[in-house]
Amino acid sequence: MELGVYTFADIARDTITRKTISAQQRMQDLLEEIELAEQVGLDVFAIGEHHRPDYAASAPAVILGAAAARTKKIKLSSAVTVLSSDDPVRVFQQFATVDLLSNGRAEIMAGRGSFIESFPLFGYDLRLYDELFAEKLDLLLKLNEKEKITWSGKHRASIQNLGIYPRPVHDKLPIWIAIGGTPESIARAATLGLPMALAIIGGTPDRFAPHVKYYRETAQRAGHDVQKLGVSINSHLYIAETSQQAADEFYPAYADVMTRIGIERGWPPMDREHYEMMRSPEGSLLVGSPQQVIDKILYEYELFHHTRFLAQIGLGSLSHAHIMKSIELFGTQVAPAVRKAIQTTEASVTK
């Protein structure tokens, strides 16, 4: 199983000092975090696209291009590219360029996005949310298949036998579909034979096991080799030396972010009791000591047998120093133990 991290490059105010770091400083910190993730042996670093004042990453491909020049091995992905409000040609060109800069390490994680700011910003009708995504995904996949294409749709100008450049290192870019759990989105990814990234940021992971089962069954019915289809589980993570330290350090940032978002979406404020419930062995938060996080990743592996786990780091006002320490512990203590346990399990199954 691949293990990696993702971030939205949060620039929220510190909950204690009430100070906000600059977007410039957040970018410098972010590049250090990517470098460290590679140094400690993690497999993937992904950056999400947002168009809000509390996030600095509105152009993930630009950041990933800078990261490509400062790394050698780690895969570089979006998490996600909001395809409904973007142009697939430019998305493909940008990530093909990142792929060239990184010697073949770029990926696209395409999704419809968890916020709606990009729709009015780029002049799209939110009511066409799903229709736009379906059409633009179709174009993106065709761009990835061959150099010259002819294509027509409702929401973009037609393309008549035109070449799309540059081309990526290995002819095609890995394209994942990110979903929040709707059956329609799962079926789309499965029918197209695309790897699926499932975000679990609330509730209990066992509730999502039927989603992964449905994905694999649908993909098999569509004639795809399920063994070749990746499944990624994406969740919030924070690691410290002890469970109590992790809980106390992460809670202020987490509660602040979830409460602010909750105001927009009608959720109740985040309190410590609910937070601790989510931090429990069966909860969705991977927040604790290295051993607790190891145990939870392996518990989720028993549920999903997924091929990738991505941890959302740097939430809200969490400091750069805390983020760096969490990445260090993830790469040096958690990842080796998880890999060893899974290898042992798989070896015993094949005997």
C-alpha positions in Angstrom: 0.0 0.0 0.0 1.2 3.5 -0.9 1.3 6.0 2.0 1.2 9.7 1.4 -0.1 13.1 2.5 -2.2 15.9 1.1 -3.0 19.5 2.0 -5.0 22.5 1.0 -2.2 24.8 2.2 -4.3 26.2 5.0 -3.5 29.8 6.2 -6.0 30.2 9.0 -5.4 32.3 12.1 -3.6 30.8 15.0 -6.3 30.1 17.6 -4.1 31.4 20.5 -2.1 34.3 19.1 -4.8 35.2 16.5 -2.1 36.0 14.0 -2.2 34.8 10.4 0.9 33.8 8.5 1.2 35.2 5.0 0.4 33.2 1.9 4.1 33.7 0.9 5.3 32.1 4.1 2.8 29.3 3.8 4.2 28.5 0.3 7.7 28.3 1.6 6.6 26.1 4.5 4.7 23.9 2.1 7.8 23.2 -0.1 9.7 22.2 3.1 6.9 19.8 4.0 7.0 18.2 0.5 10.8 17.8 0.8 10.5 16.2 4.2 7.7 13.8 3.0 10.1 12.5 0.4 13.1 12.3 2.8 11.1 10.2 5.3 10.0 7.8 2.5 6.4 8.6 1.9 5.1 7.8 -1.6 2.7 10.6 -2.5 2.3 14.3 -1.9 -1.0 15.8 -3.1 -2.3 19.4 -3.1 -6.0 20.4 -3.2 -7.5 23.2 -5.2 -9.5 25.9 -3.4 -10.5 29.5 -4.0 -11.0 30.8 -0.5 -9.1 33.2 1.7 -8.2 30.4 4.2 -6.3 28.3 1.6 -3.3 29.2 -0.4 -3.5 26.5 -3.1 -5.7 27.8 -5.9 -3.2 26.6 -8.5 -1.9 23.1 -7.4 0.0 22.5 -10.7 2.2 25.5 -10.1 3.1 24.3 -6.6 3.7 20.8 -7.8 6.0 22.1 -10.5 8.1 23.8 -7.9 8.0 20.6 -5.8 9.2 18.6 -8.9 12.4 20.7 -9.0 13.1 19.9 -5.3 12.3 16.2 -5.2 13.4 13.0 -6.9 11.0 10.2 -6.1 7.7 11.2 -4.5 4.6 11.2 -6.6 3.0 14.6 -7.1 -0.8 14.8 -7.4 -3.7 17.2 -7.1 -6.3 16.5 -4.4 -8.5 17.5 -6.1 -8.6 19.3 -9.4 -12.1 20.8 -9.5 -12.7 19.7 -13.1 -16.3 21.0 -13.4 -15.1 24.6 -13.4 -11.8 24.1 -15.2 -10.8 23.5 -18.8 -9.6 19.9 -19.4 -7.1 20.9 -22.1 -5.3 23.3 -19.7 -5.5 20.8 -16.8 -3.9 18.1 -19.0 -1.2 20.5 -20.3 -0.4 21.7 -16.8 0.0 18.2 -15.3 1.8 16.9 -18.4 4.3 19.8 -17.8 4.6 18.8 -14.1 5.2 15.2 -15.3 8.0 16.3 -17.5 9.6 18.4 -14.7 9.3 15.5 -12.3 10.5 12.8 -14.7 7.1 11.0 -14.7 5.8 11.5 -11.2 2.6 13.6 -11.8 -0.9 12.5 -11.2 -4.4 14.1 -11.5 -7.0 13.5 -8.9 -10.2 14.8 -10.5 -13.3 15.7 -8.5 -16.3 17.9 -8.4 -14.9 19.8 -5.3 -16.3 20.2 -1.8 -16.7 24.0 -2.1 -18.6 26.0 -4.7 -16.5 29.2 -5.0 -14.9 28.2 -8.3 -18.3 28.2 -10.1 -19.1 31.9 -10.0 -15.4 32.7 -10.1 -15.0 31.1 -13.5 -18.5 31.8 -14.8 -20.2 28.4 -14.5 -23.7 27.5 -13.4 -23.7 25.5 -10.2 -26.9 23.8 -11.3 -24.9 22.1 -14.0 -22.4 20.7 -11.4 -22.7 17.0 -12.4 -23.3 17.6 -16.1 -20.1 19.7 -16.4 -18.0 17.2 -14.5 -19.2 14.3 -16.7 -18.5 16.1 -19.9 -15.2 17.5 -18.9 -14.0 14.1 -17.5 -14.8 12.6 -20.9 -12.7 15.2 -22.6 -9.8 14.8 -20.1 -9.8 11.0 -20.6 -9.7 11.4 -24.4 -6.8 13.9 -24.2 -4.9 11.4 -22.1 -5.5 8.6 -24.6 -3.9 10.1 -27.7 -2.1 13.1 -29.1 -4.6 14.4 -31.6 -8.4 14.3 -30.9 -11.7 15.3 -32.3 -14.3 16.1 -29.7 -17.5 18.0 -29.2 -19.7 18.7 -26.2 -22.3 21.2 -24.8 -20.2 23.3 -22.5 -16.9 23.8 -24.4 -15.9 24.7 -27.9 -15.3 21.6 -30.1 -11.9 20.3 -31.0 -11.3 19.2 -34.6 -8.3 16.9 -35.1 -5.9 19.1 -32.9 -2.9 18.0 -31.1 -2.6 18.6 -27.3 0.9 19.3 -26.0 3.2 18.6 -24.2 2.7 14.8 -23.8 3.6 13.2 -20.4 6.7 11.1 -19.9 4.9 7.7 -20.1 2.3 8.7 -22.7 -0.5 8.8 -20.2 -1.1 10.5 -16.8 -2.6 8.5 -13.9 -6.1 9.9 -13.4 -8.0 9.2 -10.2 -11.6 10.1 -9.4 -12.1 11.6 -6.0 -15.6 11.0 -4.5 -17.4 11.8 -1.3 -19.4 8.6 -1.3 -22.4 9.2 -3.6 -23.4 6.0 -5.5 -23.5 7.8 -8.8 -19.9 9.0 -8.5 -18.7 5.5 -7.4 -20.5 3.9 -10.4 -18.9 6.4 -12.8 -15.4 5.7 -11.6 -16.0 1.9 -11.7 -17.6 1.9 -15.1 -14.8 3.9 -16.6 -12.2 1.7 -14.9 -10.5 4.6 -13.1 -8.9 4.4 -9.6 -11.1 5.8 -6.9 -10.1 8.1 -3.9 -12.7 8.0 -1.1 -12.6 10.8 1.5 -13.6 9.6 5.0 -13.7 12.8 7.1 -16.6 11.9 9.4 -18.6 9.0 10.8 -17.0 5.6 11.1 -14.9 4.0 8.4 -16.9 0.7 8.5 -19.9 2.6 7.0 -17.9 3.1 3.8 -17.0 -0.5 3.3 -20.1 -1.1 1.2 -19.0 1.8 -1.1 -15.7 0.1 -1.9 -17.5 -3.2 -2.4 -20.0 -1.6 -4.8 -17.1 0.0 -6.7 -15.3 -3.2 -7.2 -18.4 -5.2 -8.1 -19.5 -2.5 -10.6 -16.0 -2.4 -12.2 -16.0 -6.1 -12.5 -19.4 -6.1 -14.2 -18.0 -3.5 -16.6 -15.3 -5.8 -17.6 -12.3 -4.3 -15.7 -9.6 -6.1 -13.9 -10.4 -5.2 -10.3 -6.9 -6.2 -9.2 -5.5 -3.4 -11.3 -7.8 -0.7 -9.9 -6.4 1.5 -7.1 -8.5 2.5 -4.1 -7.3 5.3 -1.9 -8.7 6.2 1.5 -8.2 9.9 2.4 -8.6 11.1 6.0 -7.4 13.7 8.5 -4.2 12.7 10.4 -2.1 14.1 13.1 0.7 12.3 15.0 2.6 13.2 18.1 4.8 11.3 20.5 1.9 10.5 22.8 -1.9 10.1 22.4 -2.7 13.0 24.7 -0.2 15.3 23.1 -1.6 14.6 19.7 -5.2 15.1 20.9 -4.4 18.4 22.6 -2.3 19.9 19.8 -4.7 19.0 17.0 -8.0 19.8 18.7 -7.9 23.6 18.5 -7.1 23.7 14.8 -9.6 20.9 13.9 -12.4 22.4 16.0 -11.9 25.8 14.5 -12.0 24.6 10.9 -14.9 22.2 11.3 -16.9 24.8 13.2 -16.4 27.4 10.6 -17.3 25.1 7.8 -20.2 23.8 9.8 -21.6 27.3 10.0 -21.7 27.3 6.2 -23.3 23.9 5.9 -25.6 23.7 8.9 -23.4 21.4 11.0 -23.3 21.7 14.8 -20.1 23.2 16.3 -17.3 20.8 17.0 -16.9 20.0 20.7 -14.3 17.9 22.5 -16.6 15.0 23.2 -17.4 14.5 19.5 -13.7 15.0 18.6 -12.7 12.2 21.1 -15.4 9.9 19.7 -14.0 10.5 16.2 -10.5 9.8 17.6 -11.6 6.4 19.0 -10.3 3.2 17.3 -13.4 3.0 15.1 -13.6 6.7 14.3 -12.6 8.6 11.2 -9.8 10.7 12.7 -6.3 9.3 12.7 -5.0 11.4 15.6 -2.8 9.9 18.2 0.5 8.3 18.9 2.4 6.4 16.2 1.0 3.1 17.4 -2.5 4.3 17.5 -2.3 5.5 13.9 -0.6 2.3 12.8 -3.5 0.3 14.4 -6.1 2.5 12.7 -4.6 2.3 9.2 -4.4 -1.5 9.6 -8.0 -1.6 10.8 -9.0 0.3 7.7 -7.0 -2.0 5.6 -9.0 -5.0 6.9 -12.1 -3.1 5.9 -11.1 -1.9 2.4 -7.9 -3.7 1.3 -7.1 -0.4 -0.3 -3.9 0.3 -2.3 -3.2 3.8 -1.0 -3.8 5.9 2.1 -3.5 9.7 2.0 -3.4 11.7 5.2 -4.7 15.3 5.2 -2.2 17.3 7.1 -1.7 20.9 8.1 -5.3 21.6 9.0 -6.3 25.1 9.9 -4.0 26.9 12.3 -1.7 24.0 13.0 1.8 25.3 12.9 4.5 24.4 10.4 6.6 22.9 13.2 3.8 20.6 14.2 3.1 19.6 10.6 6.7 18.8 10.1 6.9 16.6 13.2 3.7 14.8 12.2 5.1 14.1 8.8 8.4 12.9 10.3 6.6 10.4 12.6 4.3 9.3 9.8 7.3 8.5 7.5 9.8 7.1 10.0 7.5 5.2 12.5 4.1 4.6 11.0 4.8 3.9 7.4 7.4 1.2 7.9 5.3 -0.6 10.5 2.2 -0.5 8.2 4.1 -1.7 5.2 5.7 -4.6 7.2 2.3 -5.7 8.6 0.6 -5.7 5.2 3.5 -7.5 3.6 3.3 -10.2 6.3 -0.5 -10.5 5.9 -0.3 -10.8 2.1 2.5 -13.3 2.3 0.5 -15.6 4.7 -2.5 -15.4 2.4 -0.5 -16.5 -0.7 1.0 -19.5 1.0 
